[in-house]
Amino acid sequence: MSETLEESLPPAARPITRAVLEIDEYAAGLGWDQPARLFALVDTAALLKNEPGLARQLGLEPGTTDQFTPIEQDEVPKGTPLDTFLGTIAWPDAVAGCALVVERLILPPTAEAKLPEGVSEKELTAWVAKHPERQEVRMTVAVLRDGTRETALRLRQKDSAREVLTGPALVPGLAEALLTTFA
């Protein structure tokens, strides 16, 4: 059997999944219609060892291992395209990964097939916002330096922790963009 221990664990047992769900729950507590939020993911055991004062401020317990502690970063600048903003980020070596929380409107595949052609991005955004089948979704996407990724998706119409979908390949484009911040 060639799978690693982490791959054989149930999804919620994976440290990156626990971190994504923790961030999702934090974002859920803030409500909807929030700006994008960026988090550094730091190895909890290393944080306890190297930054005990910060670890105490964050309420981390000694002996906590095999976890990532999310640390919210400065606000994502309003009006700056996300890909442009992500291109400006460089993480120090102590950061094991990062996560981004964004809210978006999505359409089912049947509606995507009817997207108008030859319109500006602004017109397309307005079309999606008025579409009767649109859904609001909060995406929490996390990546580690080694390429490991995880996503939590929460639909506004099913805004419950039990309804959160998780998986490593739910938002591959955003995960790839986050991985470039470690290049």
N, C-alpha and C positions, 0 to 999 in steps of 0.2 A: 504494500500500500504506500503510495507516494505522497499522500497529503500530509501537510504539516499539522502540528497540534492545533495551531490557531485556526486553520481551515476546518478542522474536525469539530471544533466547539460550536455549540448553538450560537446563532448570530448575536444575541444580547450578551453573551459571555466574552465576545471579542472586545478588547480594550477600546478600539476605535469606535465600535458601535455604541458602547456605553458612553463615550465622550459625545458622540453625535446626538444621542438621545437626551443627555444632560443639557446640551446646548439648545436642542429643540424645546425642551420643557421650560428652560429659561426664557426663550423667545416667546413661547406661548403665554407665559405669565405677563409679558409686556403688552399683549393684545396684537391686533392686526393693524395693517397700514403703517408699519414701522420701516425705517430706513434699513439698508443692508448693514450687516454687522460682521466684522472680521475677528477671528480668534486665533491666537497662537495655541498650539497643543504642546505641552511640556511634559516630559516624563515625570510622573509624580514622585517616584523614589529619588530621582536626581534633584528635584526641587526641594524635597525634605532635607536632603543632605547638604546641598549647596546654598540654599536660601531659606534657612529655618525661620527667619522673621517673616518673610513673605508667606511661607507655608502656614504659619500660625494665623496671619491675617486672613488667609483664604479658608481657614478652618480645617486644614488637612491633618489627618491623624498619623502619628508615627507608625511605621510598619505597613503603610499602604504601598503595595507594589503592583506591578503589572497594570498600571492605569495611566491615563493622560489627564492632566489638569488643563481645562480650557481657560485662557486668559484673554479677556476682551481687549481689543486694540482701540486706537483712536477711531473716531467716526469716519466712515467711508465718505469722501467728499461728495456733496450733492452736485449734480450736473456733470460729473465726470463719468464718461462711459466706463463700465466695469472692467472691460478688457484693458483700457488705458491705465486705470488705477492699479490693476493687478500687475501690470508691467513695471510699476515703480517700486514694487516690494522686494526687499532682500531680507532674509531671516538670519539671525545669528545661529551659530552651531547648536546652542542649547535648545532651540526650537525643533521638536521632533516632527511636527506637522502643523497644519493649519485648517481652519474651517471657516466657511462663509455661510451666512444666512441671508437669503433673498426671498422676496415675495414676487410672484409673477401671475399673469393670467395664462391659462392654458386652454386649448381646444381639443376635443376628441378627434381622432383621425378622420372621421367623416367630414367634419367641418374644415379641417386642414386641407382637404382635397378641393375645397371651394374658395381658397384664399384668392383675393383679387391680385391680378398681375399688373406690373407697370405702375405701381403706386409708391409714394414715398414711405419711409419708415413711420413718419408721424401719421399718415393716413391709414397705414396698416394697423398701427397701435389703436387708433380710434375705431377701426372696423372690428378688431378683436374685442375691445372693451364693450362694444354694443351687441356682440353676438349673443343670442339667447342660450347657447350651450357652453359659454365660457365658465371656467371655474378658477377660483383663486387658490393658489397653492403657496405654501411656505416650504422652501427647500433649504435643508441644512446639509451642506456637502463638506466632507473632511477628507484630507489626504495626508499621508505620511511621506517622509523623504524617500522611503524605499518603494513608493508607488502604490502602497496599500490605500484603498479608498472605501468610503462608506457614505451613504446618503440617507436622510430621513425626509419623507414627504408628508406634509399635513395639509389636507384640503380644508378650506374654511367651512364648507358645509358639513364636514365631519370632524369638527374641531375637538378631538378627544385623544388622549394619549394612547388609548386602545386602537385607534384608527390610523395611527402613524405607520406608514410603509417604510421599510428599510431595505437596503440592498446596495451592493458596490457599483452597480452599473445603471442606476436610475437616471442620472444626469451626467453622462460621460463627458460632454463638452466642458461643463463647468469644472469637473474634476481635473481634466487636462489643463485647463487654464490655471487652476490652483497649483498643480504640480510644477508649472513653469516658474512659480515664485521661488522654487528651490534650485533652479538651474544656474 
